[in-house]
């Protein structure tokens, strides 16, 4: 199966942004059959958190801008964001490492086998 991963990153190398304040996500495609992952693009988003305050519409806008993402990886995500994201059928992980290290960790732990990243009907 192929999963789309979105990493909250301001430099394209590190998972260094809080989900609510991230302005950019690095997108990668993970092929679980080949156990291979390739970074495909950078997507700019409008951060839903403005000075500690956010609304559900802001979360919805980011999810729309990350269309197709099965997994979101951020340095941190608040409880409201986690709840909203999971309600959309998207898995969220907090992994404050480099993107490469985060990919290795996800592949090493084979997270998709544990929870199927809630997207088993996509491919």
Residue frames relative to the residue before (quaternion, step in Angstrom):
aa qw qx qy qz dx dy dz
X 1.0000 0.0000 0.0000 0.0000 0.00 0.00 0.00
X 0.2875 -0.7330 0.5904 0.1773 3.50 -1.22 0.53
X 0.0998 -0.7832 0.6135 0.0138 3.53 -0.89 1.06
X 0.3020 -0.7264 0.5878 0.1888 3.55 -1.13 0.69
X 0.1507 -0.7917 0.5909 0.0362 3.53 -0.80 1.14
X 0.1240 -0.7754 0.6158 0.0648 3.59 -1.02 0.81
X 0.1364 -0.8089 0.5714 0.0247 3.56 -0.60 1.23
X 0.3603 -0.7217 0.5502 0.2160 3.59 -0.77 1.06
X 0.2289 0.7884 -0.5208 0.2340 3.55 -0.26 1.31
X 0.2746 -0.7682 0.5523 0.1717 3.57 -0.94 0.85
X 0.7609 0.3449 -0.2040 0.5105 3.59 1.27 -0.10
X 0.4970 -0.6852 0.4096 0.3402 3.61 1.27 0.03
X 0.7035 0.4360 -0.2648 0.4949 3.59 1.28 0.09
X 0.7935 0.2382 -0.0990 0.5512 3.56 1.08 -0.73
X 0.3869 -0.6350 0.6033 0.2882 3.54 -1.23 0.57
X 0.2126 0.8290 -0.4716 0.2124 3.55 0.18 1.31
X 0.6430 0.4985 -0.3325 0.4770 3.56 1.19 0.46
X 0.4703 -0.6060 0.5689 0.2967 3.50 -1.25 0.68
X 0.5920 -0.5946 0.3908 0.3785 3.62 -0.90 0.83
X 0.7238 0.4866 -0.2545 0.4178 3.58 0.81 -1.02
X 0.7581 0.3512 -0.2148 0.5058 3.59 1.13 -0.44
X 0.4458 0.7062 -0.4484 0.3185 3.61 1.26 -0.04
X 0.2273 -0.7658 0.5918 0.1084 3.54 -1.04 0.91
X 0.7908 0.1949 -0.0778 0.5749 3.55 1.27 -0.34
X 0.0990 -0.7745 0.6233 0.0422 3.55 -1.11 0.79
X 0.3046 -0.7114 0.6058 0.1848 3.52 -1.04 0.89
X 0.2215 -0.7956 0.5573 0.0856 3.57 -0.74 1.11
X 0.0053 -0.7860 0.6177 -0.0236 3.55 -1.00 0.90
X 0.2997 -0.7217 0.5971 0.1813 3.55 -1.24 0.60
X 0.1381 -0.7873 0.5990 0.0476 3.57 -0.77 1.10
X 0.1589 -0.7614 0.6250 0.0666 3.57 -0.75 1.11
X 0.2757 -0.8066 0.5020 0.1462 3.58 -0.27 1.26
X 0.5931 0.5619 -0.3776 0.4358 3.60 1.11 -0.49
X 0.7491 0.3591 -0.1897 0.5233 3.58 0.98 -0.88
X 0.2623 -0.7729 0.5109 0.2699 3.56 1.34 -0.37
X 0.4739 0.6305 -0.4383 0.4310 3.51 0.90 1.10
X 0.0880 -0.7942 0.6004 0.0304 3.56 -1.07 0.73
X 0.0606 -0.8006 0.5961 -0.0066 3.55 -0.96 0.92
X 0.3808 -0.6947 0.5630 0.2356 3.57 -0.93 0.94
X 0.1810 -0.8404 0.5086 0.0472 3.55 -0.73 1.09
X 0.8182 -0.1044 0.1051 0.5555 3.60 1.00 -0.69
X 0.3414 -0.6670 0.6151 0.2452 3.49 -1.45 0.07
X 0.0889 -0.8000 0.5916 0.0455 3.60 -0.86 0.93
X 0.3078 -0.7281 0.5876 0.1729 3.52 -0.96 0.95
X 0.0683 -0.7939 0.6041 0.0115 3.57 -1.02 0.83
X 0.4465 -0.6306 0.5509 0.3154 3.53 -1.33 0.19
X 0.3892 -0.7481 0.4779 0.2459 3.62 -0.44 1.14
X 0.4039 -0.7393 0.4847 0.2354 3.60 -0.87 0.93
X 0.6826 0.4747 -0.2837 0.4778 3.60 1.17 -0.48
X 0.0292 -0.7873 0.6153 -0.0271 3.54 -0.72 1.10
X 0.8395 -0.1441 0.0561 0.5210 3.57 -0.19 1.26
X 0.7432 -0.4025 0.2199 0.4871 3.56 1.03 0.76
X 0.6839 0.4273 -0.2835 0.5189 3.59 1.25 -0.15
X 0.0602 0.7934 -0.6032 0.0554 3.55 -1.05 0.77
X 0.2241 -0.7457 0.6104 0.1454 3.51 -1.30 0.36
X 0.6645 -0.5210 0.3652 0.3920 3.54 -1.21 0.52
X 0.6036 0.5664 -0.3654 0.4259 3.60 1.03 -0.69
X 0.6246 0.5397 -0.3308 0.4573 3.58 1.10 -0.67
X 0.6319 0.5081 -0.3226 0.4883 3.57 1.02 -0.80
X 0.6475 0.5331 -0.3142 0.4448 3.57 0.95 -0.92
X 0.6436 0.5280 -0.3214 0.4513 3.58 0.99 -0.83
X 0.6567 0.4953 -0.3166 0.4724 3.61 0.93 -0.86
X 0.6450 0.5116 -0.3271 0.4640 3.60 0.91 -0.87
X 0.6310 0.5194 -0.3290 0.4731 3.58 1.04 -0.74
X 0.6761 0.4861 -0.2858 0.4742 3.58 0.97 -0.86
X 0.7046 0.3908 -0.2443 0.5396 3.59 1.23 -0.45
X 0.1173 0.8466 -0.5104 0.0951 3.55 1.22 0.53
X 0.7817 0.3055 -0.2557 0.4798 3.53 -0.94 0.98
X 0.5329 0.6344 -0.4148 0.3762 3.60 1.21 -0.24
X 0.2710 -0.7520 0.5841 0.1409 3.54 -0.97 0.96
X 0.7877 0.1480 -0.0262 0.5974 3.55 1.18 -0.72
X 0.1246 -0.7485 0.6459 0.0841 3.55 -1.10 0.78
X 0.1042 -0.7750 0.6225 0.0312 3.54 -0.89 1.02
X 0.0443 0.8001 -0.5933 0.0769 3.56 -0.71 1.11
X 0.6175 -0.5036 0.4312 0.4233 3.52 -1.29 0.25
X 0.7674 -0.1069 0.1106 0.6224 3.53 1.07 -0.87
X 0.0333 -0.7590 0.6493 0.0347 3.54 -1.26 0.53
X 0.4376 -0.7140 0.4853 0.2516 3.55 -0.84 0.96
X 0.6917 -0.5021 0.3249 0.4049 3.58 -1.23 0.36
X 0.6394 0.5239 -0.3301 0.4558 3.60 1.02 -0.73
X 0.6567 0.4996 -0.2990 0.4793 3.55 0.99 -0.87
X 0.6449 0.5241 -0.3239 0.4522 3.60 0.90 -0.90
X 0.6556 0.5129 -0.3090 0.4601 3.56 0.93 -0.92
X 0.6771 0.4907 -0.2979 0.4605 3.58 0.84 -0.96
X 0.6629 0.5112 -0.3087 0.4516 3.59 0.85 -0.96
X 0.6855 0.4774 -0.2977 0.4620 3.60 0.85 -0.91
X 0.6136 0.5423 -0.3469 0.4572 3.60 1.10 -0.62
X 0.6600 0.4828 -0.3023 0.4898 3.60 1.23 -0.44
X 0.5490 -0.6366 0.3850 0.3809 3.60 1.27 0.08
X 0.5572 0.5721 -0.3908 0.4578 3.56 1.24 0.47
X 0.3583 -0.7236 0.5520 0.2082 3.55 -0.97 0.90
X 0.1208 -0.7848 0.6036 0.0717 3.60 -1.03 0.75
X 0.0781 -0.7807 0.6200 0.0099 3.53 -1.00 0.97
X 0.2721 -0.7143 0.6196 0.1785 3.55 -1.20 0.66
X 0.1778 0.7747 -0.5780 0.1848 3.59 -0.33 1.28
X 0.0779 -0.8409 0.5351 0.0209 3.62 0.08 1.26
X 0.3727 0.6893 -0.5139 0.3491 3.56 0.51 1.28
X 0.6465 -0.4030 0.3780 0.5260 3.58 -1.17 -0.39
X 0.6274 -0.5222 0.3987 0.4180 3.58 -1.20 0.39
X 0.6392 0.5339 -0.3246 0.4484 3.58 0.95 -0.85
X 0.6633 0.4868 -0.3028 0.4811 3.61 0.95 -0.85
X 0.6399 0.5236 -0.3256 0.4587 3.59 1.00 -0.81
X 0.6318 0.5167 -0.3281 0.4756 3.59 0.98 -0.83
X 0.6548 0.5117 -0.3131 0.4598 3.59 0.90 -0.93
X 0.6509 0.5176 -0.3131 0.4587 3.59 0.95 -0.87
X 0.6650 0.4959 -0.3019 0.4698 3.59 0.89 -0.92
X 0.6778 0.4775 -0.2919 0.4768 3.59 0.98 -0.83
X 0.6365 0.5365 -0.3198 0.4525 3.58 1.02 -0.84
X 0.7261 0.4178 -0.2260 0.4972 3.56 0.94 -0.93
X 0.2382 -0.8016 0.5069 0.2092 3.58 1.32 -0.28
X 0.0154 -0.8637 0.5030 -0.0262 3.54 0.90 1.04
X 0.6164 0.5658 -0.3565 0.4158 3.58 1.04 -0.70
X 0.6286 0.5237 -0.3464 0.4589 3.63 1.12 -0.49
X 0.6509 0.5312 -0.3119 0.4437 3.57 1.10 -0.67
X 0.8461 0.0965 -0.0150 0.5241 3.57 0.67 -1.06
X 0.3913 -0.7461 0.4495 0.2968 3.58 1.35 0.09
X 0.4121 -0.7497 0.4251 0.2955 3.54 1.33 0.37
X 0.5541 -0.6735 0.3518 0.3400 3.51 1.23 0.71
X 0.6702 0.5034 -0.2982 0.4567 3.61 1.18 0.29
X 0.2202 0.8374 -0.4818 0.1350 3.57 1.13 0.55
X 0.6718 0.4851 -0.3124 0.4645 3.61 1.17 -0.23
X 0.5105 0.6912 -0.4095 0.3066 3.63 1.23 -0.14
X 0.8161 0.1415 -0.0604 0.5571 3.63 0.89 -0.86
